[in-house]
Amino acid sequence: MAALPQFHSKTGSLISLSNNNRTAQRNQPTQEFNNGVVLSAEPLRDNQLFEVKIVKKVNSWSGSIEIGITTCNPDTLTLPLSATGLRDGTWVMSGTSVLRDGHTATEEYGRDLDQLKEGDRVGVMRNGQGEVHFYINGRDQGVATSSAQTPVWAVVDLYGKCSQVSIYDPGSPVMGNRITQMSQNVSAPVPLTCQIANDLANEFLTELSNQIANDLASARQSNEVREVVAAVVSSASTMSEPPVSIANTGNNSPNRPSERSIFNERLSPSSSNERLPFADRLSPNTPSERMAYNERLNILSSMTSSTHNALTFHERCGSLIKLSNGLRTAERRRPMEEFNNGVVMTSRPIRNDELFEIRLDRLVDKWSGSIEVGITTHNPAELDFPATMTNMRSRSGTIMMSGCGILTNGKGTRREYGQFNLDELTEGDRIGLIRNSEGCLHYFINGSDQGLAASNCPSPVWGVVDLYGMAVKVTILDRQDPSYPNNPPAPERRANSLFRHYPDLYDEEALEEEDEVEKLTFHPKCGSHAAVINHQRTAHRPNAINDFNNGVVMTSRPLRPGEMFEVRLDKMVNKWAGSIEIGVTLHTTQSLESSFPSTMTNIRSGTWMMTGNGVMHNGATVVDEYGHNLDRLKVCWFQE
């Protein structure tokens, strides 16, 4: 019997290995939810089941264990924050989805990993045919893919709720997908006739699923495209047929039963050319056929420039995005659990003076921050999609409207733009943009021009939408659509104060009547390595020589409008790089009580922090050079 597998010694930064490298544990599980990736020490053999048992879970986070395979060699791999960040031939099961290289390949697959409990087992196997199967408590969840390469290593992500796993000994080798679930403890070999029957059944189901997928892909094409295909096919067949009408795209659509039968008949190969490739069957032979063929191509070209080439979303998108409605609607899955990984882009570059407009279809109330819209020079077919577009700081050619500001390559270039705040728009509102022939970018809110947002914009550019935070679902609009909303209600203009959108943070009337202002103090609840003393007016890190983070402290009450919050540096150590960070957040100590972050720059919503000489909003830099560098401040020797 082969030796029990081990985890590779190279792991995520928060992982500790024990039990001869067969147990992995994520450190600080109630404070950090990622950096928990582990891989198998050796490549998996064909038909080898790699299985782990969930030993411990926590309740602080959403999401849980993820498992899969990767062609990435852990010896040379730079580990990402999570398994969904692996590329180059990686298949990962997350929740009920299967992702390939970070992008969803299957949405509804098997049992939900997020619902597994301590003691449950989850495994993965690649068989000799390149098929990947996932197993939950020994039960095969079916074929996840049939195109996995080799060699592959097993990968496990101790993500979110999952904080500890151990490699499970299956007891005996697994013979491919021949496991008979109703007799798992029976060691007798499967009869050859049953294997042949299984092979035939699997082959039939594979062909059937491929046919269904092809039919669904065809169904996404517009009626006009079907008409064009019918026209081109008919030009390659007998010219004695009456010409197909493609001018009327309404009543003559092949969606009608009578038209579908003609359409299918023309697509069916004749006895004389049924074994020819499809492209060869379309080739004209006689001069008259060539003339008619060219006429049809002209029609095809003219329709391509209008109907067929209408703006849609590109099929490559953020890992949590689901596309529908002919690639015109994008929706972020698990919106109550995840707030990013919702970037979508147009399927082609935006033309000069072309309006790219979307409608907000769905919002949730859980997060702060909302939709971001803009343009980028990056081709979606080649882009490694970021968690959010404001992470594109090291790359050029990206301009985004976020809230009421404009960001260029992740840095704030206009603090106050237009009359509206994107974070305050509601369901049904429309956001559009135009890059004109002079390279000027304008945004439109419900059709109202917000003025010049940026000039000298590069070309070509793709439209980009980030379904971030509250924004869950959008649809691309077409002004030629009869249902286009020409007179929607106008949204409220931008609030003058941030707190207008969060009235529960303070009571203006109570403040006006209050004679004595309550002094600011630190809240007693703080980071795990911090302590609040001196009647809650002093905060310190007792073990500053050994620990450099987990020192977050917050005020005991919200700041009032116009109120200054100021601290004095009393003590510093010379061991670490970096120093104090200060800012504001919409989060309360109660909401962070069970999961204070190791540093506030890890918070991805409702938080503005000054760090060094930069300003960060939700973990992304918005101002690069701001004020004095906090890292150069020194201890103030003045004592009150």
Solvent accessible surface area in square Angstrom, and as a share of the most:
residue,aa,sasa,rsa
1,M,182,0.81
2,A,59,0.46
3,A,91,0.70
4,L,48,0.24
5,P,30,0.19
6,Q,59,0.26
7,F,2,0.01
8,H,26,0.12
9,S,86,0.56
10,K,70,0.30
11,T,29,0.17
12,G,5,0.05
13,S,94,0.61
14,L,30,0.15
15,I,19,0.10
16,S,50,0.32
17,L,48,0.24
18,S,62,0.40
19,N,97,0.50
20,N,96,0.49
21,N,50,0.26
22,R,52,0.19
23,T,11,0.06
24,A,0,0.00
25,Q,74,0.33
26,R,0,0.00
27,N,57,0.29
28,Q,69,0.31
29,P,28,0.18
30,T,57,0.33
31,Q,36,0.16
32,E,21,0.10
33,F,74,0.31
34,N,20,0.10
35,N,33,0.17
36,G,0,0.00
37,V,0,0.00
38,V,0,0.00
39,L,0,0.00
40,S,3,0.02
41,A,31,0.24
42,E,122,0.55
43,P,51,0.32
44,L,15,0.08
45,R,136,0.50
46,D,75,0.39
47,N,46,0.23
48,Q,26,0.12
49,L,15,0.08
50,F,1,0.00
51,E,4,0.02
52,V,0,0.00
53,K,77,0.32
54,I,0,0.00
55,V,54,0.31
56,K,92,0.39
57,K,39,0.17
58,V,17,0.10
59,N,145,0.74
60,S,34,0.22
61,W,52,0.18
62,S,38,0.25
63,G,3,0.03
64,S,1,0.01
65,I,0,0.00
66,E,11,0.05
67,I,0,0.00
68,G,0,0.00
69,I,1,0.00
70,T,0,0.00
71,T,37,0.21
72,C,18,0.11
73,N,57,0.29
74,P,1,0.00
75,D,93,0.48
76,T,116,0.68
77,L,27,0.14
78,T,124,0.72
79,L,34,0.17
80,P,32,0.20
81,L,107,0.53
82,S,22,0.14
83,A,1,0.01
84,T,35,0.20
85,G,36,0.34
86,L,4,0.02
87,R,62,0.23
88,D,112,0.58
89,G,20,0.19
90,T,2,0.01
91,W,17,0.06
92,V,3,0.02
93,M,0,0.00
94,S,6,0.04
95,G,5,0.04
96,T,38,0.22
97,S,13,0.08
98,V,0,0.00
99,L,9,0.05
100,R,118,0.43
101,D,32,0.17
102,G,4,0.04
103,H,36,0.16
104,T,40,0.23
105,A,58,0.45
106,T,45,0.26
107,E,56,0.25
108,E,146,0.66
109,Y,15,0.06
110,G,42,0.41
111,R,115,0.42
112,D,40,0.21
113,L,0,0.00
114,D,24,0.12
115,Q,118,0.52
116,L,2,0.01
117,K,148,0.63
118,E,98,0.44
119,G,44,0.42
120,D,24,0.12
121,R,56,0.20
122,V,0,0.00
123,G,0,0.00
124,V,0,0.00
125,M,0,0.00
126,R,24,0.09
127,N,2,0.01
128,G,41,0.40
129,Q,138,0.61
130,G,4,0.04
131,E,34,0.15
132,V,0,0.00
133,H,4,0.02
134,F,0,0.00
135,Y,0,0.00
136,I,3,0.02
137,N,49,0.25
138,G,13,0.12
139,R,129,0.47
140,D,29,0.15
141,Q,44,0.20
142,G,28,0.27
143,V,70,0.40
144,A,13,0.10
145,T,13,0.08
146,S,71,0.46
147,S,64,0.41
148,A,6,0.04
149,Q,123,0.55
150,T,91,0.53
151,P,73,0.46
152,V,2,0.01
153,W,20,0.07
154,A,0,0.00
155,V,0,0.00
156,V,1,0.00
157,D,0,0.00
158,L,0,0.00
159,Y,30,0.11
160,G,0,0.00
161,K,55,0.23
162,C,0,0.00
163,S,1,0.01
164,Q,36,0.16
165,V,0,0.00
166,S,20,0.13
167,I,13,0.07
168,Y,77,0.29
169,D,74,0.38
170,P,56,0.35
171,G,37,0.35
172,S,66,0.43
173,P,101,0.64
174,V,16,0.09
175,M,137,0.61
176,G,7,0.07
177,N,35,0.18
178,R,61,0.22
179,I,51,0.26
180,T,67,0.39
181,Q,61,0.27
182,M,189,0.84
183,S,42,0.27
184,Q,85,0.38
185,N,153,0.79
186,V,95,0.54
187,S,116,0.75
188,A,69,0.54
189,P,123,0.77
190,V,40,0.23
191,P,79,0.50
192,L,124,0.62
193,T,103,0.60
194,C,59,0.35
195,Q,56,0.25
196,I,88,0.45
197,A,57,0.44
198,N,62,0.32
199,D,66,0.34
200,L,113,0.56
201,A,49,0.38
202,N,58,0.29
203,E,107,0.48
204,F,128,0.54
205,L,102,0.51
206,T,70,0.41
207,E,110,0.49
208,L,81,0.40
209,S,60,0.39
210,N,75,0.38
211,Q,97,0.43
212,I,88,0.44
213,A,55,0.43
214,N,90,0.46
215,D,76,0.39
216,L,109,0.54
217,A,42,0.33
218,S,67,0.43
219,A,61,0.47
220,R,132,0.48
221,Q,80,0.36
222,S,47,0.30
223,N,48,0.25
224,E,34,0.15
225,V,22,0.13
226,R,42,0.15
227,E,5,0.02
228,V,10,0.05
229,V,54,0.31
230,A,6,0.05
231,A,4,0.03
232,V,17,0.09
233,V,13,0.07
234,S,9,0.06
235,S,1,0.00
236,A,23,0.18
237,S,43,0.28
238,T,73,0.42
239,M,75,0.33
240,S,102,0.66
241,E,59,0.27
242,P,104,0.65
243,P,106,0.67
244,V,29,0.17
245,S,58,0.38
246,I,20,0.10
247,A,98,0.76
248,N,67,0.35
249,T,48,0.28
250,G,49,0.47
251,N,109,0.56
252,N,47,0.24
253,S,5,0.03
254,P,6,0.04
255,N,66,0.34
256,R,112,0.41
257,P,101,0.64
258,S,63,0.41
259,E,44,0.20
260,R,110,0.40
261,S,66,0.43
262,I,72,0.37
263,F,30,0.13
264,N,83,0.43
265,E,127,0.57
266,R,50,0.18
267,L,57,0.28
268,S,66,0.43
269,P,65,0.41
270,S,58,0.37
271,S,105,0.68
272,S,103,0.66
273,N,38,0.19
274,E,90,0.40
275,R,223,0.81
276,L,86,0.43
277,P,80,0.50
278,F,97,0.40
279,A,72,0.56
280,D,74,0.38
281,R,48,0.18
282,L,28,0.14
283,S,54,0.35
284,P,28,0.18
285,N,117,0.60
286,T,64,0.37
287,P,91,0.57
288,S,71,0.46
289,E,27,0.12
290,R,112,0.41
291,M,131,0.58
292,A,17,0.13
293,Y,47,0.18
294,N,82,0.42
295,E,102,0.46
296,R,33,0.12
297,L,64,0.32
298,N,105,0.54
299,I,64,0.32
300,L,58,0.29
301,S,70,0.45
302,S,66,0.43
303,M,25,0.11
304,T,47,0.27
305,S,72,0.46
306,S,70,0.45
307,T,51,0.30
308,H,98,0.44
309,N,49,0.25
310,A,47,0.36
311,L,19,0.09
312,T,30,0.17
313,F,0,0.00
314,H,31,0.14
315,E,130,0.58
316,R,71,0.26
317,C,13,0.08
318,G,4,0.04
319,S,19,0.12
320,L,16,0.08
321,I,7,0.04
322,K,83,0.35
323,L,37,0.19
324,S,47,0.30
325,N,85,0.44
326,G,28,0.27
327,L,50,0.25
328,R,72,0.26
329,T,7,0.04
330,A,0,0.00
331,E,43,0.19
332,R,1,0.00
333,R,40,0.15
334,R,67,0.25
335,P,17,0.11
336,M,98,0.44
337,E,69,0.31
338,E,23,0.10
339,F,38,0.16
340,N,22,0.12
341,N,46,0.23
342,G,0,0.00
343,V,0,0.00
344,V,0,0.00
345,M,1,0.00
346,T,0,0.00
347,S,44,0.29
348,R,29,0.11
349,P,49,0.31
350,I,12,0.06
351,R,104,0.38
352,N,79,0.41
353,D,84,0.43
354,E,34,0.15
355,L,38,0.19
356,F,2,0.01
357,E,4,0.02
358,I,1,0.00
359,R,75,0.27
360,L,1,0.01
361,D,38,0.20
362,R,91,0.33
363,L,38,0.19
364,V,12,0.07
365,D,142,0.74
366,K,105,0.45
367,W,44,0.15
368,S,18,0.11
369,G,15,0.14
370,S,4,0.03
371,I,0,0.00
372,E,13,0.06
373,V,1,0.00
374,G,0,0.00
375,I,1,0.00
376,T,0,0.00
377,T,45,0.26
378,H,41,0.18
379,N,52,0.27
380,P,0,0.00
381,A,55,0.42
382,E,145,0.65
383,L,7,0.03
384,D,72,0.38
385,F,16,0.07
386,P,21,0.13
387,A,31,0.24
388,T,14,0.08
389,M,1,0.01
390,T,15,0.09
391,N,68,0.35
392,M,4,0.02
393,R,88,0.32
394,S,111,0.72
395,R,98,0.36
396,S,78,0.50
397,G,15,0.15
398,T,2,0.01
399,I,11,0.06
400,M,4,0.02
401,M,0,0.00
402,S,19,0.13
403,G,9,0.09
404,C,25,0.15
405,G,10,0.09
406,I,1,0.00
407,L,16,0.08
408,T,41,0.24
409,N,36,0.18
410,G,3,0.03
411,K,80,0.34
412,G,38,0.37
413,T,81,0.47
414,R,97,0.35
415,R,188,0.68
416,E,97,0.44
417,Y,2,0.01
418,G,23,0.22
419,Q,85,0.38
420,F,12,0.05
421,N,25,0.13
422,L,0,0.00
423,D,36,0.19
424,E,39,0.17
425,L,8,0.04
426,T,82,0.48
427,E,97,0.44
428,G,36,0.34
429,D,8,0.04
430,R,7,0.03
431,I,1,0.01
432,G,0,0.00
433,L,0,0.00
434,I,39,0.20
435,R,21,0.08
436,N,32,0.17
437,S,66,0.43
438,E,128,0.57
439,G,3,0.03
440,C,30,0.18
441,L,0,0.00
442,H,45,0.20
443,Y,0,0.00
444,F,31,0.13
445,I,2,0.01
446,N,22,0.11
447,G,34,0.33
448,S,50,0.32
449,D,75,0.39
450,Q,17,0.08
451,G,28,0.27
452,L,78,0.39
453,A,5,0.04
454,A,20,0.16
455,S,59,0.38
456,N,137,0.70
457,C,7,0.04
458,P,53,0.34
459,S,76,0.49
460,P,76,0.48
461,V,2,0.01
462,W,25,0.09
463,G,0,0.00
464,V,0,0.00
465,V,0,0.00
466,D,0,0.00
467,L,0,0.00
468,Y,15,0.06
469,G,0,0.00
470,M,25,0.11
471,A,0,0.00
472,V,0,0.00
473,K,61,0.26
474,V,0,0.00
475,T,9,0.05
476,I,5,0.03
477,L,24,0.12
478,D,60,0.31
479,R,136,0.50
480,Q,156,0.69
481,D,49,0.25
482,P,139,0.88
483,S,91,0.59
484,Y,20,0.08
485,P,40,0.25
486,N,112,0.57
487,N,144,0.74
488,P,33,0.21
489,P,115,0.73
490,A,90,0.69
491,P,20,0.13
492,E,124,0.56
493,R,138,0.50
494,R,63,0.23
495,A,13,0.10
496,N,159,0.82
497,S,46,0.30
498,L,83,0.41
499,F,49,0.20
500,R,131,0.48
501,H,85,0.38
502,Y,52,0.20
503,P,95,0.60
504,D,124,0.64
505,L,34,0.17
506,Y,45,0.17
507,D,83,0.43
508,E,107,0.48
509,E,129,0.58
510,A,49,0.38
511,L,47,0.24
512,E,145,0.65
513,E,140,0.63
514,E,74,0.33
515,D,145,0.75
516,E,148,0.66
517,V,93,0.53
518,E,93,0.42
519,K,169,0.71
520,L,40,0.20
521,T,35,0.21
522,F,24,0.10
523,H,26,0.12
524,P,79,0.50
525,K,77,0.33
526,C,30,0.18
527,G,3,0.03
528,S,70,0.45
529,H,57,0.25
530,A,16,0.12
531,A,31,0.24
532,V,31,0.18
533,I,81,0.41
534,N,85,0.44
535,H,168,0.75
536,Q,64,0.29
537,R,146,0.53
538,T,34,0.20
539,A,34,0.27
540,H,80,0.36
541,R,71,0.26
542,P,76,0.48
543,N,87,0.45
544,A,20,0.16
545,I,98,0.50
546,N,110,0.57
547,D,36,0.19
548,F,125,0.52
549,N,41,0.21
550,N,1,0.01
551,G,33,0.32
552,V,14,0.08
553,V,43,0.25
554,M,25,0.11
555,T,28,0.16
556,S,38,0.24
557,R,27,0.10
558,P,66,0.42
559,L,38,0.19
560,R,41,0.15
561,P,78,0.49
562,G,91,0.88
563,E,49,0.22
564,M,150,0.67
565,F,54,0.23
566,E,135,0.61
567,V,58,0.33
568,R,93,0.34
569,L,31,0.16
570,D,67,0.35
571,K,167,0.71
572,M,70,0.31
573,V,42,0.24
574,N,160,0.82
575,K,117,0.50
576,W,83,0.29
577,A,105,0.81
578,G,53,0.51
579,S,40,0.26
580,I,53,0.27
581,E,61,0.27
582,I,57,0.29
583,G,34,0.33
584,V,72,0.41
585,T,35,0.21
586,L,29,0.14
587,H,53,0.23
588,T,62,0.36
589,T,7,0.04
590,Q,115,0.51
591,S,69,0.44
592,L,11,0.06
593,E,98,0.44
594,S,79,0.51
595,S,19,0.12
596,F,13,0.05
597,P,8,0.05
598,S,8,0.05
599,T,41,0.24
600,M,16,0.07
601,T,25,0.15
602,N,61,0.31
603,I,22,0.11
604,R,91,0.33
605,S,9,0.06
606,G,2,0.02
607,T,3,0.02
608,W,75,0.26
609,M,16,0.07
610,M,33,0.15
611,T,33,0.19
612,G,10,0.09
613,N,46,0.24
614,G,10,0.10
615,V,25,0.15
616,M,32,0.14
617,H,46,0.21
618,N,14,0.07
619,G,13,0.13
620,A,7,0.05
621,T,22,0.13
622,V,25,0.15
623,V,44,0.25
624,D,64,0.33
625,E,136,0.61
626,Y,104,0.40
627,G,66,0.63
628,H,120,0.54
629,N,32,0.16
630,L,19,0.10
631,D,64,0.33
632,R,173,0.63
633,L,62,0.31
634,K,168,0.71
635,V,30,0.17
636,C,52,0.31
637,W,208,0.73
638,F,137,0.57
639,Q,114,0.51
640,E,161,0.72
